[in-house]
Each structure stands twice: as structure tokens, then as C-alpha cells.
Amino acid sequence: MLSRRFLLSLTCLFFTLTSSAARSSVEWDLVQPAESRHGLILESRPGQARVELRGERRSYPLRPTERLTAIVELDDGWAAAGKRTEGGQSRLIVFTDDSQGFRRLEAPAADGAELQLAPQLLVRGGRLSGIAWLEGDSPRELTVRARDWSGVDWGPTAVVGPRQRGSQTGLAAATLASGEEILVWSAFDGNDDEILFSVNRGGSWSAPSRLAAGNRVPDVAPAIVAVRGGALAAWSRFDGLEYELVIARYRRGSWRKPRVVAGGGALFAGFVRLDGKLHLVYRTAAPRGWGVVEIGINGIAQRRASFLETNPGRPAIELDGPMAIQLRLPDRSVDRGYWDLP
């Protein structure tokens, strides 16, 4: 059995290499939300953001220490969140551009902690309904927190995930058609990392639970999206040699057993729905590049496309007719590919 330290070293090495390559050649990050009816895409870098919606792109000035990392579509515009980094501290920032115009919302204050990280915005009925984030004094001492948004101000802070025996990372969020809100994240349990989840029903978050049966290998970097009758979650699981991508369905309050949808060193999954069809975009290690899988409602792969790396930054995806798909890269170049069978 490989040691946890060795497994985490592999993860950290891969993340370092990909992140370093991206930062050395790409100024802008692309953020494409899982759900968008009007082609919402965020282009972000410190001090500046560009947002594309309904085919129009607008630029928004930020403070030099600010960067947006998440965006959601609203019925009348969009909301975005990120962080401001100053003096070793990081603080949440939240903006909206809607029927009331572009404005900065007063973000939830830190409860005496040094770090607020990884904000995720929640939307219900086409309106901003809340925010979740990680908070603590160091990356190994983070709690999962959430607050509701009334349209005017924030409600009380809920500590959804108390401190664990180690790190908590990879926070992701979705709102189901039923109105339930689900958070998923990766947490160290004393042996390895497991995927946890919590559900908000009627204003109360459930105690964190394992999404899948416990094991002795790292489960990391989850993503989640609402589907008819529930939700799908995807994450990377170490199989003894490399990371494979697994997916599980949430229905009627419980998760089904995860199934493998991609191997070959698959990491950093993200869902994107285009033209009513759900897609899973992920990083591949060998060959270095990106993979896209069209996913059915039960989490079964329908079609696949693969791309060799031409730009290390995370892409947005666009459909190009019934058989073609293209990656839109941070430098605004386009890489076109074609669907294969599963």
C-alpha cells in the first residue's frame, strides 16, 4: 500500500506543475458556471474582471488585491465572488450586476480568522440566495460555512462543516429543483481524504456525511450539479496508480454507488450544461490536456472528446454543431475537436 504522504505528494506535484505552467503563460482565468442559459463566462485576473453574457462582454475594475473566482447567472444578470488578499489575510468579496446595476455587496465578515477561501454562490428561483466558503487560520484548519442572502443583507453564519483532523478543500455547491441546497467538499479523516456532503432543507444544514463508502485512498476535487430528480457529483479517486474520475447520483436523500467515467490521470472536474445536455470537463495527465464527457441523467457517459494541451489554463467549452466541440482558451484561441463514442 502506498503511503498517504506519497499519494498526496503526487497530487501536489501535479497541481504545482499545472498551476505553475498556467501562471507562467496565462494572465486571465476562465470561469464557466455549470448552469447558464445565456452563455455566461467570467474572465478574471487580479484587479480586473470581464464578463460575457448574451454575447456581450463588459469589463469591471477591481482593487489590485482582488480576484473573482466564481460566478452564477441570475434572472436579471449575474453574481460573482472571490477574495481580497492583503497582509497574509484573505477576505471574501461579492459583486452583482443585475436590474439594480453593478454593485459591491457587503461580504460576510470573518469570525476572527485569517483566511476566507473558495466562495460558492447559491441561486434559487433565479435570484442569489446564499454563499458558502471555507474559513480558518491556516489551510489545515478550515471550517465550511454558509449564510443566506435575503436580497438586502446576509443571515446568520452556519458552521456546516466543523474542523476535521486535517484539511478541508474543494468546496462546491448546487441548488436542486426541490429547493434543497447541497455542499460537497474533500476532508482528511486521519487516513486519507474523503468526499463529504451536507444538505440544507428548510434553513437547516445536515451534519456532514460521507458521500460514498469509506476507503483508504484519496478522494479529492469534487464538483456537483443539479439534475432532474436530484444531483450528480463527480470527483477524482486514486486507484493505486493514478487518479480516475468517478460520478455518483443523489436521489431521494441518498447517494448511489459511484461509477468510473474517466481514467488516465483525470483531475479538476467541472460540470457545464449546454443546449440542455450535461458535460463534464476535466484535466488529463497522460496525455497532458483536457477531456470532455457528455453525461446522461444517471451519470453514464454518452460521448467523449479529448484535446492535447495547447494552453495550460482552464478552458470554457462551446458546442459546434452535432458532432464537434471546441475549447475556448484563456488567451481567446480556440481548439476544435470531435465527439467519439464512449
MIVOKE-51520 format. One record per residue (C-alpha): z, y, x; residue in one letter. Coordinates in Angstrom, 3 decimals, padded with zeros to 6 digits. Layout:
N
+----------+----------+----------+------+
|        w |        v |        u | kedo |
+----------+----------+----------+------+
|        Z |        Y |        X |    A |
...
+----------+----------+----------+------+
This chain:
342
+----------+----------+----------+------+
|        w |        v |        u | kedo |
+----------+----------+----------+------+
|  000.000 |  000.000 |  000.000 |    M |
| -000.974 |  003.395 |  001.366 |    L |
|  001.917 |  005.815 |  001.680 |    S |
|  002.222 |  008.750 | -000.682 |    R |
|  002.147 |  011.115 |  002.293 |    R |
| -001.213 |  009.693 |  003.393 |    F |
| -002.617 |  009.898 | -000.137 |    L |
| -001.528 |  013.490 | -000.517 |    L |
| -002.968 |  014.272 |  002.914 |    S |
| -006.339 |  013.052 |  001.706 |    L |
| -006.077 |  015.259 | -001.360 |    T |
| -005.007 |  018.291 |  000.646 |    C |
| -007.739 |  017.740 |  003.243 |    L |
| -010.432 |  017.543 |  000.574 |    F |
| -009.096 |  020.619 | -001.213 |    F |
| -008.826 |  022.569 |  002.059 |    T |
| -012.341 |  021.727 |  003.129 |    L |
| -013.919 |  022.617 | -000.190 |    T |
| -011.839 |  025.761 | -000.659 |    S |
| -012.437 |  026.980 |  002.897 |    S |
| -016.160 |  026.418 |  002.577 |    A |
| -016.223 |  028.278 | -000.719 |    A |
| -014.274 |  031.264 |  000.598 |    R |
| -016.422 |  031.497 |  003.727 |    S |
| -019.678 |  031.852 |  001.786 |    S |
| -018.863 |  032.902 | -001.783 |    V |
| -017.221 |  036.155 | -002.837 |    E |
| -017.270 |  035.527 | -006.563 |    W |
| -015.720 |  032.667 | -008.533 |    D |
| -017.315 |  031.468 | -011.763 |    L |
| -015.111 |  030.541 | -014.720 |    V |
| -016.783 |  028.876 | -017.707 |    Q |
| -014.443 |  028.115 | -020.623 |    P |
| -014.547 |  024.775 | -022.398 |    A |
| -015.339 |  026.440 | -025.728 |    E |
| -017.812 |  029.290 | -026.210 |    S |
| -020.314 |  029.987 | -028.966 |    R |
| -021.890 |  032.958 | -027.216 |    H |
| -022.311 |  031.977 | -023.550 |    G |
| -019.060 |  033.401 | -022.164 |    L |
| -018.820 |  033.317 | -018.352 |    I |
| -016.386 |  035.135 | -016.050 |    L |
| -017.372 |  036.175 | -012.527 |    E |
| -014.233 |  037.098 | -010.615 |    S |
| -013.080 |  038.318 | -007.231 |    R |
| -010.089 |  040.393 | -006.094 |    P |
| -010.280 |  043.841 | -007.617 |    G |
| -013.257 |  043.206 | -009.878 |    Q |
| -014.487 |  041.078 | -012.770 |    A |
| -017.824 |  040.671 | -014.518 |    R |
| -018.003 |  039.112 | -017.967 |    V |
| -021.147 |  037.780 | -019.611 |    E |
| -021.119 |  037.390 | -023.398 |    L |
| -024.022 |  037.237 | -025.859 |    R |
| -026.437 |  037.691 | -022.969 |    G |
| -024.864 |  040.964 | -021.793 |    E |
| -022.917 |  041.373 | -018.538 |    R |
| -020.273 |  044.056 | -018.079 |    R |
| -018.170 |  044.925 | -015.029 |    S |
| -014.435 |  045.645 | -015.199 |    Y |
| -012.382 |  047.217 | -012.394 |    P |
| -009.088 |  045.614 | -011.445 |    L |
| -006.448 |  046.594 | -008.935 |    R |
| -007.229 |  045.376 | -005.394 |    P |
| -004.474 |  042.727 | -005.537 |    T |
| -005.549 |  041.345 | -008.930 |    E |
| -007.834 |  038.444 | -009.756 |    R |
| -008.730 |  036.825 | -013.087 |    L |
| -008.757 |  033.017 | -013.186 |    T |
| -009.014 |  032.061 | -016.888 |    A |
| -010.973 |  033.328 | -019.882 |    I |
| -011.272 |  032.397 | -023.573 |    V |
| -013.628 |  033.523 | -026.319 |    E |
| -012.261 |  035.305 | -029.398 |    L |
| -013.994 |  036.034 | -032.687 |    D |
| -014.354 |  039.673 | -031.663 |    D |
| -014.575 |  039.406 | -027.866 |    G |
| -012.593 |  037.710 | -025.132 |    W |
| -009.209 |  037.499 | -023.401 |    A |
| -008.641 |  036.736 | -019.720 |    A |
| -005.651 |  036.096 | -017.477 |    A |
| -004.933 |  035.862 | -013.783 |    G |
| -002.418 |  037.085 | -011.256 |    K |
| -001.446 |  040.071 | -009.152 |    R |
| -000.248 |  039.209 | -005.640 |    T |
|  001.962 |  041.675 | -003.757 |    E |
|  004.635 |  041.223 | -001.095 |    G |
|  004.728 |  037.447 | -001.391 |    G |
|  005.171 |  037.590 | -005.172 |    Q |
|  002.615 |  036.788 | -007.855 |    S |
|  002.747 |  038.150 | -011.388 |    R |
|  000.691 |  037.396 | -014.500 |    L |
| -001.990 |  039.793 | -015.716 |    I |
| -003.685 |  039.633 | -019.134 |    V |
| -006.659 |  041.624 | -020.449 |    F |
| -008.660 |  041.638 | -023.671 |    T |
| -011.952 |  043.198 | -024.692 |    D |
| -012.255 |  042.984 | -028.476 |    D |
| -012.617 |  045.204 | -031.544 |    S |
| -009.916 |  047.467 | -030.097 |    Q |
| -011.778 |  047.873 | -026.807 |    G |
| -010.909 |  046.842 | -023.273 |    F |
| -007.198 |  046.955 | -022.541 |    R |
| -004.466 |  045.529 | -020.367 |    R |
| -001.726 |  043.682 | -022.228 |    L |
|  001.841 |  043.773 | -021.001 |    E |
|  002.155 |  040.308 | -019.450 |    A |
|  005.247 |  038.097 | -019.805 |    P |
|  007.802 |  039.105 | -017.180 |    A |
|  009.046 |  036.648 | -014.551 |    A |
|  012.571 |  035.354 | -015.115 |    D |
|  013.759 |  036.400 | -011.651 |    G |
|  011.230 |  034.066 | -009.977 |    A |
|  008.905 |  034.863 | -007.096 |    E |
|  005.804 |  033.155 | -008.491 |    L |
|  003.871 |  033.112 | -011.747 |    Q |
|  000.773 |  030.952 | -011.412 |    L |
| -002.088 |  029.195 | -013.227 |    A |
| -002.072 |  031.052 | -016.572 |    P |
| -003.760 |  029.316 | -019.507 |    Q |
| -004.583 |  031.211 | -022.694 |    L |
| -004.315 |  029.675 | -026.168 |    L |
| -006.546 |  030.583 | -029.116 |    V |
| -006.004 |  029.792 | -032.796 |    R |
| -008.398 |  030.819 | -035.561 |    G |
| -010.488 |  032.875 | -033.153 |    G |
| -007.513 |  035.006 | -032.064 |    R |
| -005.326 |  034.977 | -028.990 |    L |
| -002.189 |  033.014 | -029.914 |    S |
| -000.288 |  032.462 | -026.673 |    G |
| -000.136 |  031.884 | -022.946 |    I |
|  001.220 |  029.109 | -020.720 |    A |
|  001.870 |  029.309 | -016.991 |    W |
|  003.798 |  027.913 | -014.014 |    L |
|  006.833 |  029.814 | -012.712 |    E |
|  009.322 |  029.389 | -009.874 |    G |
|  010.384 |  030.446 | -006.401 |    D |
|  008.084 |  028.069 | -004.484 |    S |
|  005.152 |  025.732 | -005.243 |    P |
|  007.589 |  022.789 | -005.199 |    R |
|  009.995 |  024.355 | -007.710 |    E |
|  007.788 |  025.354 | -010.623 |    L |
|  008.545 |  025.093 | -014.327 |    T |
|  005.986 |  025.062 | -017.153 |    V |
|  006.484 |  027.966 | -019.549 |    R |
|  004.822 |  029.321 | -022.679 |    A |
|  005.026 |  032.315 | -025.017 |    R |
|  003.367 |  033.052 | -028.354 |    D |
|  001.323 |  036.227 | -028.900 |    W |
|  001.721 |  037.930 | -032.277 |    S |
| -001.186 |  040.312 | -031.808 |    G |
|  001.272 |  043.039 | -030.836 |    V |
|  003.755 |  041.501 | -028.386 |    D |
|  004.978 |  038.235 | -026.854 |    W |
|  007.546 |  035.953 | -028.425 |    G |
|  010.463 |  034.307 | -026.577 |    P |
|  009.756 |  032.213 | -023.491 |    T |
|  009.804 |  028.445 | -023.999 |    A |
|  010.512 |  026.281 | -020.944 |    V |
|  008.087 |  023.483 | -021.779 |    V |
|  008.427 |  021.585 | -018.518 |    G |
|  011.739 |  021.922 | -016.630 |    P |
|  011.845 |  021.463 | -012.850 |    R |
|  010.956 |  017.971 | -011.658 |    Q |
|  011.810 |  016.231 | -008.392 |    R |
|  008.777 |  017.855 | -006.788 |    G |
|  005.713 |  019.922 | -007.549 |    S |
|  004.120 |  020.588 | -010.934 |    Q |
|  000.470 |  021.680 | -010.774 |    T |
| -002.875 |  021.675 | -012.546 |    G |
| -001.843 |  023.185 | -015.876 |    L |
| -004.456 |  023.003 | -018.668 |    A |
| -004.295 |  023.818 | -022.389 |    A |
| -006.108 |  023.251 | -025.684 |    A |
| -005.608 |  024.049 | -029.375 |    T |
| -006.584 |  021.317 | -031.838 |    L |
| -008.199 |  021.759 | -035.237 |    A |
| -004.844 |  020.756 | -036.761 |    S |
| -003.225 |  023.800 | -035.124 |    G |
| -001.344 |  021.713 | -032.566 |    E |
| -001.320 |  023.121 | -029.040 |    E |
| -001.290 |  020.712 | -026.104 |    I |
| -000.458 |  021.375 | -022.458 |    L |
| -001.233 |  018.853 | -019.717 |    V |
| -000.287 |  019.021 | -016.046 |    W |
|  000.424 |  016.906 | -012.967 |    S |
|  004.041 |  016.348 | -011.863 |    A |
|  005.630 |  014.440 | -008.967 |    F |
|  008.038 |  011.783 | -010.281 |    D |
|  009.704 |  010.807 | -006.994 |    G |
|  006.996 |  008.313 | -006.047 |    N |
|  003.631 |  009.844 | -006.940 |    D |
|  002.014 |  012.364 | -009.274 |    D |
|  001.680 |  011.540 | -012.976 |    E |
| -000.021 |  013.436 | -015.814 |    I |
|  002.461 |  014.872 | -018.323 |    L |
|  001.809 |  016.479 | -021.698 |    F |
|  003.657 |  018.474 | -024.340 |    S |
|  002.649 |  019.300 | -027.918 |    V |
|  003.558 |  022.414 | -029.886 |    N |
|  003.909 |  021.685 | -033.583 |    R |
|  005.206 |  024.476 | -035.777 |    G |
|  006.516 |  026.577 | -032.913 |    G |
|  008.469 |  023.894 | -031.036 |    S |
|  007.235 |  022.206 | -027.844 |    W |
|  007.930 |  018.485 | -027.449 |    S |
|  009.733 |  017.145 | -024.374 |    A |
|  007.257 |  016.342 | -021.555 |    P |
|  005.967 |  012.754 | -021.666 |    S |
|  003.609 |  010.695 | -019.549 |    R |
|  000.094 |  010.830 | -020.871 |    L |
| -000.660 |  007.307 | -019.558 |    A |
|  001.372 |  004.342 | -018.307 |    A |
|  003.152 |  004.995 | -015.010 |    G |
|  001.616 |  003.744 | -011.774 |    N |
|  002.098 |  004.121 | -008.026 |    R |
| -000.959 |  006.226 | -007.178 |    V |
| -001.552 |  009.978 | -007.561 |    P |
| -002.917 |  011.279 | -010.877 |    D |
| -003.993 |  014.905 | -010.399 |    V |
| -006.036 |  017.893 | -011.630 |    A |
| -006.192 |  017.370 | -015.424 |    P |
| -008.477 |  019.085 | -017.928 |    A |
| -008.264 |  018.995 | -021.728 |    I |
| -010.472 |  019.897 | -024.685 |    V |
| -010.157 |  019.625 | -028.464 |    A |
| -012.491 |  017.202 | -030.251 |    V |
| -012.827 |  016.128 | -033.884 |    R |
| -009.603 |  014.402 | -034.857 |    G |
| -007.750 |  015.119 | -031.624 |    G |
| -008.412 |  015.875 | -027.954 |    A |
| -009.791 |  014.439 | -024.730 |    L |
| -008.053 |  014.737 | -021.348 |    A |
| -009.677 |  013.949 | -018.006 |    A |
| -008.115 |  013.760 | -014.546 |    W |
| -008.547 |  012.225 | -011.095 |    S |
| -006.732 |  008.994 | -010.176 |    R |
| -006.595 |  007.436 | -006.713 |    F |
| -007.933 |  003.871 | -006.801 |    D |
| -006.807 |  002.817 | -003.315 |    G |
| -009.872 |  004.157 | -001.518 |    L |
| -010.931 |  007.347 | -003.284 |    E |
| -010.422 |  009.374 | -006.436 |    Y |
| -012.081 |  008.239 | -009.650 |    E |
| -012.326 |  010.296 | -012.824 |    L |
| -010.624 |  008.874 | -015.914 |    V |
| -010.548 |  010.080 | -019.507 |    I |
| -008.227 |  009.414 | -022.455 |    A |
| -008.321 |  010.353 | -026.140 |    R |
| -005.460 |  011.869 | -028.106 |    Y |
| -005.401 |  010.928 | -031.782 |    R |
| -002.640 |  010.897 | -034.394 |    R |
|  000.076 |  011.793 | -031.923 |    G |
| -000.655 |  009.293 | -029.152 |    S |
| -002.995 |  008.752 | -026.226 |    W |
| -005.305 |  005.791 | -025.824 |    R |
| -005.559 |  003.929 | -022.532 |    K |
| -007.688 |  005.918 | -020.047 |    P |
| -011.114 |  004.667 | -019.030 |    R |
| -013.073 |  005.401 | -015.845 |    V |
| -016.043 |  007.740 | -016.320 |    V |
| -016.928 |  008.554 | -012.682 |    A |
| -016.051 |  007.378 | -009.181 |    G |
| -017.240 |  008.286 | -005.719 |    G |
| -014.547 |  010.823 | -004.934 |    G |
| -014.519 |  012.729 | -008.247 |    A |
| -012.159 |  015.708 | -008.458 |    L |
| -011.560 |  019.049 | -010.210 |    F |
| -012.925 |  018.107 | -013.640 |    A |
| -013.639 |  020.698 | -016.312 |    G |
| -014.951 |  020.397 | -019.874 |    F |
| -017.804 |  022.555 | -021.193 |    V |
| -019.270 |  022.330 | -024.697 |    R |
| -022.913 |  023.425 | -025.010 |    L |
| -025.086 |  023.180 | -028.132 |    D |
| -022.437 |  021.068 | -029.821 |    G |
| -022.313 |  018.473 | -027.033 |    K |
| -019.404 |  017.998 | -024.657 |    L |
| -019.905 |  017.887 | -020.894 |    H |
| -017.567 |  017.041 | -018.030 |    L |
| -018.277 |  018.837 | -014.748 |    V |
| -016.644 |  017.594 | -011.536 |    Y |
| -016.793 |  017.779 | -007.741 |    R |
| -018.121 |  014.774 | -005.819 |    T |
| -017.112 |  013.919 | -002.265 |    A |
| -019.867 |  011.434 | -001.335 |    A |
| -022.440 |  012.794 | -001.504 |    P |
| -020.939 |  016.282 | -001.482 |    R |
| -021.992 |  018.048 | -004.617 |    G |
| -021.405 |  018.185 | -008.356 |    W |
| -021.668 |  015.713 | -011.196 |    G |
| -022.086 |  016.304 | -014.929 |    V |
| -021.432 |  013.695 | -017.616 |    V |
| -022.281 |  014.124 | -021.281 |    E |
| -019.268 |  012.780 | -023.166 |    I |
| -019.060 |  011.300 | -026.664 |    G |
| -016.163 |  011.941 | -029.032 |    I |
| -014.394 |  008.749 | -027.878 |    N |
| -014.662 |  009.722 | -024.211 |    G |
| -017.609 |  007.419 | -023.493 |    I |
| -020.257 |  008.635 | -021.016 |    A |
| -023.671 |  009.206 | -022.616 |    Q |
| -025.833 |  010.697 | -019.842 |    R |
| -025.313 |  011.799 | -016.248 |    R |
| -026.766 |  014.285 | -013.801 |    A |
| -025.928 |  014.821 | -010.125 |    S |
| -026.531 |  017.662 | -007.724 |    F |
| -026.282 |  017.851 | -003.947 |    L |
| -024.263 |  020.785 | -002.704 |    E |
| -026.293 |  023.921 | -002.110 |    T |
| -023.370 |  026.306 | -002.644 |    N |
| -019.713 |  025.230 | -002.457 |    P |
| -018.447 |  027.469 | -005.246 |    G |
| -017.747 |  026.008 | -008.686 |    R |
| -020.835 |  026.344 | -010.919 |    P |
| -021.408 |  027.064 | -014.570 |    A |
| -023.767 |  024.723 | -016.402 |    I |
| -026.690 |  025.524 | -018.698 |    E |
| -028.961 |  023.219 | -020.684 |    L |
| -032.699 |  023.467 | -020.057 |    D |
| -034.437 |  021.558 | -022.796 |    G |
| -033.624 |  017.999 | -023.941 |    P |
| -033.892 |  016.322 | -020.526 |    M |
| -032.912 |  018.967 | -017.983 |    A |
| -029.668 |  020.664 | -016.993 |    I |
| -029.045 |  023.346 | -014.430 |    Q |
| -026.165 |  024.630 | -012.375 |    L |
| -025.663 |  028.351 | -012.176 |    R |
| -024.002 |  029.039 | -008.834 |    L |
| -021.708 |  031.914 | -007.819 |    P |
| -024.489 |  033.587 | -005.815 |    D |
| -026.571 |  033.556 | -009.049 |    R |
| -029.001 |  030.980 | -007.730 |    S |
| -029.908 |  028.051 | -009.994 |    V |
| -030.104 |  024.334 | -009.196 |    D |
| -032.104 |  022.327 | -011.753 |    R |
| -031.589 |  018.617 | -012.416 |    G |
| -032.395 |  015.895 | -014.941 |    Y |
| -030.334 |  013.506 | -017.026 |    W |
| -030.016 |  009.853 | -016.043 |    D |
| -028.826 |  007.016 | -018.228 |    L |
| -025.130 |  006.046 | -017.972 |    P |
+----------+----------+----------+------+
